[in-house]
């Protein structure tokens, strides 16, 4: 794997971890993914889609 791929994977792992933390604190899926996406500077709908794909797998 290249360094870029590892950085991208680490970024999305951090986003998913933050979403799970926010959900544990009582936020809904959409609200948590939106807040995590803002912090990491990514598209909220993309963060939600990645999160939902992770839950389905």
N, C-alpha and C positions, 0 to 999 in steps of 0.2 A: 504493500500500500504506500501511496505517496504521502508526504507530509501534509499536503493540502486536504486529502481525504480524511486523515486523522483529525485535523483541526475542525473540519466540518462535522464529523461524527461527534467529537467532544462538545461542540457548540450545541448540537441537537440533543445530546444526552443531558447537558445542563438545562436546556429548555424543558425537557420532559421531567427532569427532577424538580424543577421549580414549579411546574404545573401540578405535579403530584403533591408537593408541599402545600401549595395554595388550596388544593382540593381538600387536603387533610385539615386545613384551618377553616373549612366550611364554605369555600367558594364553589360555584358550579364549574363544569368543564369549560364552557365558552368563556366565562369571565376570567378563569385562571389562565387559560391559554392566551387570551388577549393581553393580560397583564405581563405574562412571561415574555411574549413576543415583543412588547414595547421595551422591556428591559434589555433584550438582546438585539433589538433593531431588525427584526424580521417581520414578514407579513403575518398578521394574526390568523388569517384563514389557513395559511400554510402550516403554522404551528399547530392549529387545531386538527388539521388533516393528518399530520405526522403523529400526533398524540393518539388520535382515533385508530390509525393503522397499527400502532404499537399495542393498544388495548385488544384489538381483534386478533393479533397474532399469538 
